[in-house]
Amino acid sequence: MNKQRTKGENIYYRKDGRWEGRYAIGRKSNGRIKYGYVYGKTYQTVRDKLLPLKQQSDRMIQLYGKSMMTYSEWVTQWKKEIQ
């Protein structure tokens, strides 16, 4: 078991004996971060499952940005800008 986690790593040992990892998948309507979860019997298993999911999440952020705006808010703003 690692003594020190890397920055941004969300892997925890649960009371039921499993490891849990979480990753950001977007924002809720109230602006808070929405998380996805993965589980495994070992730390390394969870870490291996989590890596591609975090990379995919990072690619989506690069593609779409970190905007907390809803689609309807974006359309309203866009209409104001083109007038």
BELFEN-V224743 format. One record per residue. N is the residue number from 1. RES is the residue in one small letter. PSI is psi in degrees with one decimal (999 if undefined). OMEGA is omega in whole degrees, -180 to 180 (none if undefined). D_FIRST is the distance of its C-alpha to the first C-alpha in Angstrom with 2 decimals. Layout:
# BELFEN-V224743
n=(N N)
res=(RES RES)
psi=(PSI PSI)
omega=(OMEGA OMEGA)
d_first=(D_FIRST D_FIRST)
This chain:
# BELFEN-V224743
n=(1 2 3 4 5 6 7 8 9 10 11 12 13 14 15 16 17 18 19 20 21 22 23 24 25 26 27 28 29 30 31 32 33 34 35 36 37 38 39 40 41 42 43 44 45 46 47 48 49 50 51 52 53 54 55 56 57 58 59 60 61 62 63 64 65 66 67 68 69 70 71 72 73 74 75 76 77 78 79 80 81 82 83)
res=(m n k q r t k g e n i y y r k d g r w e g r y a i g r k s n g r i k y g y v y g k t y q t v r d k l l p l k q q s d r m i q l y g k s m m t y s e w v t q w k k e i q)
psi=(136.3 139.2 -33.3 129.9 155.8 161.9 130.9 4.7 125.2 69.2 125.8 150.8 127.3 162.7 -26.4 5.8 -0.5 162.1 143.0 132.1 144.4 154.0 150.1 133.5 2.2 -158.8 146.0 172.3 -23.4 1.7 -9.4 157.9 135.9 131.0 149.6 156.2 146.9 150.8 154.1 168.2 -26.7 159.9 -45.9 -36.9 -46.6 -41.5 -41.4 -36.0 -34.8 -35.3 -52.4 -32.2 -40.2 -38.8 -40.5 -42.3 -42.1 -39.0 -38.9 -38.8 -42.0 -36.9 -46.0 -13.1 178.7 24.6 137.9 6.0 139.4 167.9 -43.5 -36.7 -40.0 -43.1 -42.9 -45.6 -41.6 -42.5 -39.6 -38.0 -32.2 -10.0 999)
omega=(-180 177 -176 -180 174 -178 178 -179 -180 177 -175 174 -177 179 -179 176 179 173 -179 175 178 -178 -179 178 179 -179 174 -179 179 177 179 -178 176 -175 168 -175 171 -178 177 -180 -179 177 -177 178 180 180 179 177 -174 -175 -180 179 177 178 178 178 179 178 179 178 178 -178 -173 -179 -177 -176 177 -178 173 -179 -179 176 179 180 178 179 -180 179 178 -177 -177 -180 none)
d_first=(0.00 3.81 6.48 9.10 9.97 12.99 16.29 17.14 13.85 14.11 11.10 10.58 9.73 13.31 15.31 16.47 13.20 12.93 11.03 13.62 14.36 17.65 20.08 23.56 26.45 29.36 31.17 32.75 36.45 35.78 33.81 30.32 27.50 27.14 23.69 22.77 19.79 17.81 15.90 14.00 12.54 9.27 7.33 9.27 12.37 12.52 12.06 14.81 16.98 16.72 17.76 21.32 21.89 21.15 23.38 26.07 25.93 26.32 29.28 30.91 30.68 32.28 34.91 35.82 34.61 33.01 36.24 36.19 39.79 40.82 43.07 46.16 45.52 45.12 48.40 50.21 49.10 50.02 53.48 54.07 53.17 55.48 58.52)
